[in-house]
Amino acid sequence: MFKYLAVAFLASASVASAQQLSMSDKLALRDNCKQDFQELCPGIAPGDGKLMACINQKKDKLSSACSSTIAGIMAKRKS
């Protein structure tokens, strides 16, 4: 399920297709953000924008590891 959370999150946040996430990006999200997503947005399933809305509302509560991971992935997507 986490794979879908990460893909939904980044697909909503980025112009790039979710299928373009590298394995290292997926692993970094799993390692650094899984707990944040589960704690900050429990029970919210990806796919209808609710997870993205929740994370956006609580982005100031993300762990530094998760924030850094997302920022790094987003920076790579923009270049």
N, CA, C and O atoms as a GROMACS GRO file, in nm:
protein
  316
    1MET      N    1   0.082  -0.120   0.000
    1MET     CA    2   0.000   0.000   0.000
    1MET      C    3   0.086   0.126   0.000
    1MET      O    4   0.049   0.225  -0.063
    2PHE      N    5   0.200   0.123   0.070
    2PHE     CA    6   0.280   0.245   0.076
    2PHE      C    7   0.328   0.287  -0.061
    2PHE      O    8   0.338   0.406  -0.090
    3LYS      N    9   0.359   0.191  -0.146
    3LYS     CA   10   0.404   0.226  -0.281
    3LYS      C   11   0.301   0.316  -0.347
    3LYS      O   12   0.338   0.413  -0.414
    4TYR      N   13   0.175   0.287  -0.328
    4TYR     CA   14   0.069   0.367  -0.388
    4TYR      C   15   0.058   0.503  -0.322
    4TYR      O   16   0.027   0.601  -0.388
    5LEU      N   17   0.083   0.511  -0.191
    5LEU     CA   18   0.082   0.640  -0.123
    5LEU      C   19   0.189   0.731  -0.180
    5LEU      O   20   0.163   0.847  -0.212
    6ALA      N   21   0.308   0.678  -0.193
    6ALA     CA   22   0.419   0.757  -0.245
    6ALA      C   23   0.394   0.799  -0.388
    6ALA      O   24   0.416   0.915  -0.424
    7VAL      N   25   0.348   0.708  -0.470
    7VAL     CA   26   0.320   0.738  -0.610
    7VAL      C   27   0.210   0.842  -0.620
    7VAL      O   28   0.222   0.937  -0.698
    8ALA      N   29   0.103   0.826  -0.543
    8ALA     CA   30  -0.007   0.922  -0.547
    8ALA      C   31   0.040   1.059  -0.501
    8ALA      O   32   0.003   1.161  -0.560
    9PHE      N   33   0.120   1.062  -0.398
    9PHE     CA   34   0.170   1.188  -0.346
    9PHE      C   35   0.253   1.261  -0.449
    9PHE      O   36   0.231   1.379  -0.476
   10LEU      N   37   0.348   1.192  -0.506
   10LEU     CA   38   0.436   1.257  -0.601
   10LEU      C   39   0.370   1.283  -0.735
   10LEU      O   40   0.403   1.380  -0.802
   11ALA      N   41   0.278   1.200  -0.774
   11ALA     CA   42   0.206   1.225  -0.898
   11ALA      C   43   0.124   1.352  -0.887
   11ALA      O   44   0.112   1.428  -0.983
   12SER      N   45   0.069   1.376  -0.771
   12SER     CA   46  -0.010   1.496  -0.749
   12SER      C   47   0.079   1.618  -0.736
   12SER      O   48   0.039   1.729  -0.773
   13ALA      N   49   0.198   1.600  -0.686
   13ALA     CA   50   0.287   1.712  -0.658
   13ALA      C   51   0.379   1.747  -0.773
   13ALA      O   52   0.445   1.851  -0.769
   14SER      N   53   0.385   1.664  -0.874
   14SER     CA   54   0.483   1.683  -0.979
   14SER      C   55   0.421   1.672  -1.116
   14SER      O   56   0.319   1.605  -1.135
   15VAL      N   57   0.483   1.739  -1.210
   15VAL     CA   58   0.440   1.727  -1.349
   15VAL      C   59   0.480   1.592  -1.406
   15VAL      O   60   0.414   1.539  -1.495
   16ALA      N   61   0.587   1.538  -1.354
   16ALA     CA   62   0.639   1.410  -1.405
   16ALA      C   63   0.543   1.297  -1.373
   16ALA      O   64   0.472   1.299  -1.272
   17SER      N   65   0.544   1.202  -1.460
   17SER     CA   66   0.462   1.083  -1.440
   17SER      C   67   0.513   1.002  -1.321
   17SER      O   68   0.634   0.990  -1.300
   18ALA      N   69   0.420   0.946  -1.245
   18ALA     CA   70   0.458   0.865  -1.129
   18ALA      C   71   0.540   0.744  -1.170
   18ALA      O   72   0.622   0.695  -1.092
   19GLN      N   73   0.520   0.695  -1.292
   19GLN     CA   74   0.597   0.579  -1.336
   19GLN      C   75   0.745   0.613  -1.354
   19GLN      O   76   0.827   0.522  -1.364
   20GLN      N   77   0.779   0.739  -1.358
   20GLN     CA   78   0.917   0.779  -1.378
   20GLN      C   79   0.997   0.785  -1.248
   20GLN      O   80   1.116   0.817  -1.251
   21LEU      N   81   0.935   0.756  -1.136
   21LEU     CA   82   1.008   0.753  -1.011
   21LEU      C   83   1.111   0.640  -1.016
   21LEU      O   84   1.079   0.526  -1.050
   22SER      N   85   1.232   0.674  -0.981
   22SER     CA   86   1.335   0.571  -0.978
   22SER      C   87   1.314   0.481  -0.857
   22SER      O   88   1.245   0.517  -0.763
   23MET      N   89   1.374   0.366  -0.862
   23MET     CA   90   1.366   0.274  -0.748
   23MET      C   91   1.426   0.340  -0.624
   23MET      O   92   1.373   0.324  -0.514
   24SER      N   93   1.534   0.414  -0.641
   24SER     CA   94   1.595   0.479  -0.524
   24SER      C   95   1.502   0.585  -0.466
   24SER      O   96   1.500   0.604  -0.344
   25ASP      N   97   1.426   0.656  -0.550
   25ASP     CA   98   1.328   0.753  -0.499
   25ASP      C   99   1.217   0.683  -0.422
   25ASP      O  100   1.176   0.728  -0.315
   26LYS      N  101   1.168   0.573  -0.476
   26LYS     CA  102   1.063   0.497  -0.408
   26LYS      C  103   1.111   0.446  -0.273
   26LYS      O  104   1.039   0.453  -0.173
   27LEU      N  105   1.234   0.394  -0.271
   27LEU     CA  106   1.289   0.343  -0.146
   27LEU      C  107   1.311   0.455  -0.045
   27LEU      O  108   1.288   0.437   0.074
   28ALA      N  109   1.356   0.570  -0.092
   28ALA     CA  110   1.378   0.683  -0.003
   28ALA      C  111   1.246   0.730   0.057
   28ALA      O  112   1.239   0.761   0.176
   29LEU      N  113   1.142   0.735  -0.024
   29LEU     CA  114   1.010   0.772   0.028
   29LEU      C  115   0.961   0.670   0.130
   29LEU      O  116   0.908   0.706   0.235
   30ARG      N  117   0.978   0.544   0.098
   30ARG     CA  118   0.936   0.440   0.192
   30ARG      C  119   1.011   0.455   0.324
   30ARG      O  120   0.951   0.451   0.431
   31ASP      N  121   1.140   0.471   0.315
   31ASP     CA  122   1.222   0.476   0.435
   31ASP      C  123   1.200   0.604   0.515
   31ASP      O  124   1.203   0.601   0.638
   32ASN      N  125   1.180   0.716   0.448
   32ASN     CA  126   1.178   0.845   0.515
   32ASN      C  127   1.040   0.906   0.537
   32ASN      O  128   1.027   1.000   0.616
   33CYS      N  129   0.937   0.856   0.468
   33CYS     CA  130   0.806   0.922   0.476
   33CYS      C  131   0.691   0.832   0.519
   33CYS      O  132   0.584   0.882   0.554
   34LYS      N  133   0.710   0.703   0.518
   34LYS     CA  134   0.599   0.612   0.548
   34LYS      C  135   0.534   0.645   0.682
   34LYS      O  136   0.412   0.656   0.692
   35GLN      N  137   0.616   0.659   0.784
   35GLN     CA  138   0.562   0.687   0.916
   35GLN      C  139   0.490   0.823   0.919
   35GLN      O  140   0.386   0.836   0.984
   36ASP      N  141   0.544   0.922   0.851
   36ASP     CA  142   0.479   1.053   0.846
   36ASP      C  143   0.340   1.042   0.784
   36ASP      O  144   0.243   1.093   0.839
   37PHE      N  145   0.331   0.975   0.669
   37PHE     CA  146   0.202   0.961   0.602
   37PHE      C  147   0.102   0.887   0.691
   37PHE      O  148  -0.014   0.926   0.700
   38GLN      N  149   0.149   0.782   0.756
   38GLN     CA  150   0.060   0.702   0.840
   38GLN      C  151   0.015   0.778   0.964
   38GLN      O  152  -0.100   0.767   1.005
   39GLU      N  153   0.104   0.855   1.024
   39GLU     CA  154   0.070   0.928   1.146
   39GLU      C  155  -0.011   1.055   1.118
   39GLU      O  156  -0.104   1.087   1.191
   40LEU      N  157   0.026   1.126   1.013
   40LEU     CA  158  -0.039   1.254   0.985
   40LEU      C  159  -0.170   1.240   0.910
   40LEU      O  160  -0.259   1.324   0.923
   41CYS      N  161  -0.183   1.136   0.832
   41CYS     CA  162  -0.302   1.118   0.748
   41CYS      C  163  -0.351   0.972   0.756
   41CYS      O  164  -0.363   0.906   0.653
   42PRO      N  165  -0.380   0.924   0.876
   42PRO     CA  166  -0.419   0.783   0.889
   42PRO      C  167  -0.551   0.752   0.818
   42PRO      O  168  -0.647   0.830   0.824
   43GLY      N  169  -0.552   0.639   0.753
   43GLY     CA  170  -0.675   0.592   0.691
   43GLY      C  171  -0.713   0.660   0.561
   43GLY      O  172  -0.816   0.628   0.502
   44ILE      N  173  -0.632   0.753   0.515
   44ILE     CA  174  -0.664   0.821   0.389
   44ILE      C  175  -0.599   0.744   0.275
   44ILE      O  176  -0.477   0.730   0.269
   45ALA      N  177  -0.682   0.694   0.187
   45ALA     CA  178  -0.633   0.617   0.072
   45ALA      C  179  -0.594   0.712  -0.040
   45ALA      O  180  -0.658   0.815  -0.059
   46PRO      N  181  -0.491   0.678  -0.115
   46PRO     CA  182  -0.451   0.760  -0.228
   46PRO      C  183  -0.547   0.745  -0.345
   46PRO      O  184  -0.624   0.649  -0.352
   47GLY      N  185  -0.540   0.841  -0.435
   47GLY     CA  186  -0.614   0.826  -0.559
   47GLY      C  187  -0.720   0.930  -0.586
   47GLY      O  188  -0.760   0.949  -0.700
   48ASP      N  189  -0.766   0.999  -0.483
   48ASP     CA  190  -0.870   1.099  -0.509
   48ASP      C  191  -0.830   1.238  -0.462
   48ASP      O  192  -0.915   1.327  -0.452
   49GLY      N  193  -0.703   1.257  -0.435
   49GLY     CA  194  -0.653   1.388  -0.395
   49GLY      C  195  -0.658   1.416  -0.246
   49GLY      O  196  -0.603   1.516  -0.201
   50LYS      N  197  -0.724   1.330  -0.169
   50LYS     CA  198  -0.737   1.355  -0.026
   50LYS      C  199  -0.604   1.340   0.047
   50LYS      O  200  -0.575   1.416   0.139
   51LEU      N  201  -0.524   1.243   0.007
   51LEU     CA  202  -0.394   1.226   0.070
   51LEU      C  203  -0.306   1.347   0.043
   51LEU      O  204  -0.242   1.399   0.135
   52MET      N  205  -0.303   1.392  -0.079
   52MET     CA  206  -0.223   1.510  -0.113
   52MET      C  207  -0.270   1.631  -0.035
   52MET      O  208  -0.188   1.708   0.015
   53ALA      N  209  -0.401   1.650  -0.025
   53ALA     CA  210  -0.454   1.763   0.050
   53ALA      C  211  -0.414   1.755   0.197
   53ALA      O  212  -0.378   1.856   0.257
   54CYS      N  213  -0.419   1.635   0.254
   54CYS     CA  214  -0.380   1.615   0.392
   54CYS      C  215  -0.233   1.648   0.413
   54CYS      O  216  -0.198   1.721   0.506
   55ILE      N  217  -0.148   1.596   0.328
   55ILE     CA  218  -0.004   1.621   0.341
   55ILE      C  219   0.025   1.770   0.323
   55ILE      O  220   0.108   1.825   0.395
   56ASN      N  221  -0.041   1.834   0.229
   56ASN     CA  222  -0.021   1.978   0.209
   56ASN      C  223  -0.061   2.057   0.333
   56ASN      O  224   0.007   2.153   0.370
   57GLN      N  225  -0.170   2.018   0.396
   57GLN     CA  226  -0.215   2.086   0.517
   57GLN      C  227  -0.120   2.067   0.633
   57GLN      O  228  -0.109   2.152   0.720
   58LYS      N  229  -0.050   1.954   0.634
   58LYS     CA  230   0.036   1.919   0.747
   58LYS      C  231   0.183   1.917   0.712
   58LYS      O  232   0.264   1.858   0.784
   59LYS      N  233   0.219   1.981   0.602
   59LYS     CA  234   0.358   1.974   0.557
   59LYS      C  235   0.455   2.031   0.659
   59LYS      O  236   0.572   1.992   0.661
   60ASP      N  237   0.410   2.121   0.742
   60ASP     CA  238   0.499   2.175   0.845
   60ASP      C  239   0.524   2.076   0.958
   60ASP      O  240   0.611   2.098   1.043
   61LYS      N  241   0.449   1.966   0.960
   61LYS     CA  242   0.465   1.862   1.062
   61LYS      C  243   0.543   1.742   1.010
   61LYS      O  244   0.568   1.648   1.086
   62LEU      N  245   0.581   1.742   0.883
   62LEU     CA  246   0.660   1.632   0.828
   62LEU      C  247   0.796   1.628   0.896
   62LEU      O  248   0.851   1.732   0.931
   63SER      N  249   0.848   1.510   0.914
   63SER     CA  250   0.982   1.497   0.969
   63SER      C  251   1.081   1.562   0.873
   63SER      O  252   1.053   1.578   0.754
   64SER      N  253   1.197   1.598   0.927
   64SER     CA  254   1.297   1.661   0.841
   64SER      C  255   1.345   1.564   0.733
   64SER      O  256   1.373   1.606   0.621
   65ALA      N  257   1.354   1.436   0.767
   65ALA     CA  258   1.396   1.336   0.668
   65ALA      C  259   1.296   1.328   0.553
   65ALA      O  260   1.336   1.322   0.436
   66CYS      N  261   1.168   1.327   0.584
   66CYS     CA  262   1.066   1.319   0.481
   66CYS      C  263   1.064   1.448   0.397
   66CYS      O  264   1.059   1.442   0.274
   67SER      N  265   1.067   1.562   0.464
   67SER     CA  266   1.068   1.689   0.391
   67SER      C  267   1.186   1.698   0.296
   67SER      O  268   1.171   1.740   0.181
   68SER      N  269   1.302   1.657   0.343
   68SER     CA  270   1.422   1.660   0.259
   68SER      C  271   1.410   1.564   0.141
   68SER      O  272   1.450   1.596   0.029
   69THR      N  273   1.354   1.448   0.168
   69THR     CA  274   1.336   1.348   0.061
   69THR      C  275   1.243   1.401  -0.047
   69THR      O  276   1.274   1.393  -0.166
   70ILE      N  277   1.131   1.455  -0.006
   70ILE     CA  278   1.035   1.509  -0.102
   70ILE      C  279   1.095   1.626  -0.179
   70ILE      O  280   1.080   1.635  -0.301
   71ALA      N  281   1.164   1.715  -0.110
   71ALA     CA  282   1.227   1.830  -0.176
   71ALA      C  283   1.330   1.784  -0.278
   71ALA      O  284   1.339   1.840  -0.388
   72GLY      N  285   1.409   1.683  -0.242
   72GLY     CA  286   1.509   1.632  -0.335
   72GLY      C  287   1.447   1.570  -0.459
   72GLY      O  288   1.495   1.592  -0.571
   73ILE      N  289   1.341   1.494  -0.440
   73ILE     CA  290   1.274   1.431  -0.554
   73ILE      C  291   1.210   1.537  -0.642
   73ILE      O  292   1.217   1.529  -0.765
   74MET      N  293   1.147   1.635  -0.581
   74MET     CA  294   1.083   1.741  -0.658
   74MET      C  295   1.187   1.821  -0.736
   74MET      O  296   1.163   1.858  -0.851
   75ALA      N  297   1.302   1.847  -0.675
   75ALA     CA  298   1.408   1.920  -0.744
   75ALA      C  299   1.457   1.842  -0.866
   75ALA      O  300   1.481   1.901  -0.972
   76LYS      N  301   1.472   1.711  -0.853
   76LYS     CA  302   1.514   1.629  -0.967
   76LYS      C  303   1.409   1.632  -1.078
   76LYS      O  304   1.444   1.630  -1.196
   77ARG      N  305   1.281   1.637  -1.040
   77ARG     CA  306   1.173   1.637  -1.139
   77ARG      C  307   1.169   1.767  -1.217
   77ARG      O  308   1.126   1.768  -1.333
   78LYS      N  309   1.213   1.877  -1.155
   78LYS     CA  310   1.208   2.007  -1.222
   78LYS      C  311   1.325   2.027  -1.317
   78LYS      O  312   1.320   2.110  -1.407
   79SER      N  313   1.431   1.950  -1.296
   79SER     CA  314   1.549   1.971  -1.380
   79SER      C  315   1.547   1.889  -1.506
   79SER      O  316   1.640   1.896  -1.586
   0.00000   0.00000   0.00000
